[in-house]
């Protein structure tokens, strides 16, 4: 237990000392600011009419109220979560190869599974922190803009859906750990993330989204916030299996890493 705590502490220290950690926080704050700007434009049609491009962009917000705002926020985390969480996981695993420190890790006197577990725990904590910052900043900005319909029930419901969607997106990014290790760097995992996003965009319109794990978070957020029919149990089973398989593949790779 002491070894795993030491491994987690070492991984968290590497993250805290990196510029990428602070840049990711700034990126979350920037996305919240852009959300607030879009809803501000939607709430002020006079300004939108003078800025035709931004007016078109703000039309994704059905109305300038809290239910629409929270719904869009949940949809956004389903897509940005896959990209952001995937980048975080890919960076934590891939940097060991780009920094040429992987051999040092493999020589440490504790089980290699601890390396994978500690990296996944730190990646999860980092990702949850970013999702939390985005949510809190968006809520503050929404309040400053003066959105209507913000009852405690609506706010709580929107926050819960947002949290569940974020956790789903986080869970299906576990295969990124394997691709970062197998590809020995940053590019393969990001390529994997982009491919899954593209496939999700094409597969959802033909009705196969519920069977594609990376599309499930987005479909869940839309159906739940809109009060539509939920996906079947098979969607969540496939999502859970994807997360477990991703962790298992990463563990297996690091178990035999010096033999590849």
TIDO-233970 format. One record per residue: residue in three letters; x, y, z of N, C-alpha, C in turn. Coordinates in steps of 0.1 Angstrom, whole numbers, plus 5000, padded with zeros to 4 digits. Last residue first. Layout:
N
ALAXYZXYZXYZ;...
//
This chain:
260
UNK508849414745508249454732509349524724;UNK509749354770509849244760509349284747;UNK509149554788510549544784510749424774;UNK506349514792506849634784508349614780;UNK504549354804505549294795506349394787;UNK503049524819503549394826504649334817;UNK502249714802503349744811503849624818;UNK500249564789501349614781502549644791;UNK498449494809499149394802500349444795;UNK497449754816498149674826499049564819;UNK496249824792497349904797498149824807;UNK494249624791495249634780496449714785;UNK492749694813493449564812494549564802;UNK491749944806492649934818493449804817;UNK490149864784491249964783492249954794;UNK488349694796489249644786490449734784;UNK486949874812487649764818488649714808;UNK485750044792486650094803487549994809;UNK484249864777485349934771486349994781;UNK482449774796483349684791484549754784;UNK480950014799481649954811482749864806;UNK479850034774480650144779481550084790;UNK478349794772479449814763480349924768;UNK476449864793477349744794478549754785;UNK475250084782476050104794476949984797;UNK473949954760474850074758475750094770;UNK472249764771473449724763474449834761;UNK470149894783471249854792472449814784;UNK469250164760469050034766470250004775;UNK468750514766469250404759469150274767;UNK465550684771466950644775467450534767;UNK463550924755463850784758465250764761;UNK463851274768463551174758463851024763;UNK464551494782463451414787462951314777;UNK466651644776465551674768464251594772;UNK468551534793468251674795466951714787;UNK468651264783468251294797467751444799;UNK469451284757468151214760467651254774;UNK471951414759470851474751469451414755;UNK473451244775473151384779472051444772;UNK473451004760472851004773472451154777;UNK474851084737473451034736472651044750;UNK477351134749476551234742475151204741;UNK478050874759477850984768477051104762;UNK477950704735476950684746476850814755;UNK480050714718478850794715477850794726;UNK481750524726482250664727481150764723;UNK480450274722480650324735481050474736;UNK477950214701479350264700479650334713;UNK475350154704476250044704477650084702;UNK473950394701473850324714474850204715;UNK474550454673475250524684475150454697;UNK473150364652474050274658474850334670;UNK471550544637470950464647471850364654;UNK472750714620472150594614471650494624;UNK473850914635472650944627472050824621;UNK476150784648474950814655473750844647;UNK478250754630477450634633476150664641;UNK479450994626478850924614477950814618;UNK480351064651479651164643478851094631;UNK481950834658480650874665479750964658;UNK484050864641483150754639481850784646;UNK485251094652484751094638483750984636;UNK485951004678484951114676484351114662;UNK487750804671486450764678485450874677;UNK489750954659489050854651487750814658;UNK490651114681490051174669489251074661;UNK491750904697490650994702489851054690;UNK493750814681492650724685491450804689;UNK495451034680494850984667493650894670;UNK496151044706495351154701494651114688;UNK497750804707496550824715495550934710;UNK499850874687498850754686497650774695;UNK501151114699500351114686499450994685;UNK502751074722501451144723500551124711;UNK504250744728504250884726502850944727;UNK504150464721505350524727505350674725;UNK502050304713502650394703503850474708;UNK501650174738501950094726502650184715;UNK501050394754502150304757502550224745;UNK498850504741500050594744501250504747;UNK497150284740497650334728498850434730;UNK496550264768497250154761497850204748;UNK495350504774496550464781497350354774;UNK493050484758494050584754495450554761;UNK491250324771492050264761493150354756;UNK489950524788490950434794491850364783;UNK487850664780489150714775490250624781;UNK485450584791485750534777487150584772;UNK485450734815485650584815485950534802;UNK485050994808486250964814486550814813;UNK482350984799483451024789484850984795;UNK481150914823481150824812482250854802;UNK481751154838482351024842482250914831;UNK480251334823481651354824482351224828;UNK477651244828478151244814479751254814;UNK477451284855477351144850477951144836;UNK477651564856478651484863478651344857;UNK475451644841476751684837477851594843;UNK473451544857473551494844474951524838;UNK473951714880474051564881474251504867;UNK473451964870474751934875474951784876;UNK470651944863471651974853473051934857;UNK469551904889469351804878470451824867;UNK470252144901470752024906470651914896;UNK468852334885470352344887470952214891;UNK466252244889466752244876468352244876;UNK465952284917465752154911466452144897;UNK466352564920467252474926467152334920;UNK465852744889465352684902466352584907;UNK466252944867467252874875466752824888;UNK464953094848464552964850465552874858;UNK467453294830466153274837465953124839;UNK470653444834469753344828468553324837;UNK472753644838471353664842470353574835;UNK475453644836474653684824473253704827;UNK476053554861476453694857475653734845;UNK475253284859474553374868474853524865;UNK477053194839475553194837474853284846;UNK479353214854479153304842477653314838;UNK478953014873479153154877478853254866;UNK478652794857477552834865477752984870;UNK481252784845480052804836478852854845;UNK482852734867482952864860481752894851;UNK481852484874481652594883481852724876;UNK482452334850481052344855480952464864;UNK485252364848484352404837482952424842;UNK486052244872486352384870485452444859;UNK485151984868484652064879484852214877;UNK486851904847485351904845484651994856;UNK489251924860488952014848487452024846;UNK488951724879489251864883488851964872;UNK488751504864487551544872487751684876;UNK491351494853490151514844488951564852;UNK492851454876493051574868491851604859;UNK491851204884491751324893491851454885;UNK492651044862491151064866490951184874;UNK495351064863494651114851493251134854;UNK495750944888496151084887495451144874;UNK494850684882494250764893494550914891;UNK496650614861495250624858494450704869;UNK499050614875498850704864497350724861;UNK498650414893498850544898498650644887;UNK498250194876497150234885497350374890;UNK500750174864499550204856498450254864;UNK502450134886502650244877501450284869;UNK501449894897501350024904501550144896;UNK502149714878500749744879500549874887;UNK504749664884504549754874503049794873;UNK505749654919504949594908504649704897;UNK508949794925507649764930506849714917;UNK511649924921511449794929509949784934;UNK512050034887511750064901511349934908;UNK512549994860513549944870513149964884;UNK510550124847510549974847511549914857;UNK511350394851510150344857510150184858;UNK513550394834513750424849512550374856;UNK512350364810513350254815513550274830;UNK510950594806510250474808511150364814;UNK512050834801512150794815511450664817;UNK512050994777512950884779513150834793;UNK510151174771511151214780512251114783;UNK508551004755509151124749510251184758;UNK507750814774508550774762509250894756;UNK506350954793507450874797508350824786;UNK504351084779505551164782506651074787;UNK502250894777503150914766504350994769;UNK500850904801501450784797502550814786;UNK500051174802500551114814501350984810;UNK498951214776500051294781500751224792;UNK496651044776497751024767499051094771;UNK495151164797495651034798496851004789;UNK494751424784495351414798495951274800;UNK493451354761494751424760495451404773;UNK491051244771491951164763493351224762;UNK489951464783490351354792491351254784;UNK489551624759490351664770490851554779;UNK487951454742489251514738490151544749;UNK485851374759486651274752487951324747;UNK485051624768485551534777486351424771;UNK483951734745485251794750485851704761;UNK481651574744482651574733483951624738;UNK480451594769480551464763481551464752;UNK480451864774481451784782481551644776;UNK478351944757479751984754480751904762;UNK476151844769476551794755477951824753;UNK476151994792476251854793476651794780;UNK475752254781476952224789477152074790;UNK473252224770474352244761475652214768;UNK471852204794471752094784472952104775;UNK472352444806472852324812472852204803;UNK470952614787472352634790472952504796;UNK468352524789469052514776470552524779;UNK467752584817467652444812468452424799;UNK468352864819469152764825469052624820;UNK468053044788467653014801468452894806;UNK467753154760468653204770468153174784;UNK467252864739466752984745467753024757;UNK468952694724467552714721466952844727;UNK472052744712471352754724469852794721;UNK472752754686472752624692472152624706;UNK472953024680471652954677471652814683;UNK475453114681474653114694473353054692;UNK476253094654476853004664475953004677;UNK474753304644474553174639475053074649;UNK475953524657474553494659474153354655;UNK478453514647478253474661476853444664;UNK477753594621478453474623478253424637;UNK476453854625475753734619476453604621;UNK476154084644477253984643476753854638;UNK473854214646474954284640476154194638;UNK472254024657471854064644473054144637;UNK473354014683473453894674473153934660;UNK472454244694473854224692474054114682;UNK469754184695470154304688471654294684;UNK469453964711469353944697469754064689;UNK470853854738470753994732470653984717;UNK470953594743470053674751469853814746;UNK472953514726471653454724470553544732;UNK475153644737474753684724473253634721;UNK475253494761475053644761474553694748;UNK475853244751474553264757474253414759;UNK478453304742477453254733476053284738;UNK479753374766479653464755478553434745;UNK479653134781478953254785478753354775;UNK481252974764479852934766479053064771;UNK483653114767483053114754481553074755;UNK484153064794483953204790483253204776;UNK484552794793483452844801483152984797;UNK486852784778485652724773484452774780;UNK488652904796488352974783487052914777;UNK488752724817488152854820487752924807;UNK490052514803488652494809487952634811;UNK492452644797491552594786490152574791;UNK493552674823493152794815492252754804;UNK493952404828492952474836492552604829;UNK495852344809494552274808493552344817;UNK497952494819497352534806496052464804;UNK498552364842498052494843497452544830;UNK499552124831498452124841497752254841;UNK501652194814500452144808499252144818;UNK503752254830503052364824501652314819;UNK504252054859504252074845503452194841;UNK503952004886505152084882505152114867;UNK501751844887501651974893502852064889;UNK502751604875501651684869501651824874;UNK504651524893505051544879503951634872;UNK503051474915504051584916504451624902;UNK501451264907500851394910501851504910;UNK503451074906502751104894502151244896;UNK504251054933505251094923504551134910;UNK501850974945502451104949503451144939;UNK501550724934500550824931501150964934;UNK503850594944503650614930502650714926;UNK503250604972504450674967504350694952;UNK500950444972500850584976502050664971;UNK502150204964501150264955500950414959;UNK503850154986504350174973503350244963;UNK502050125007502950235007503550264994;UNK500849885000500050005000500950135000;
//
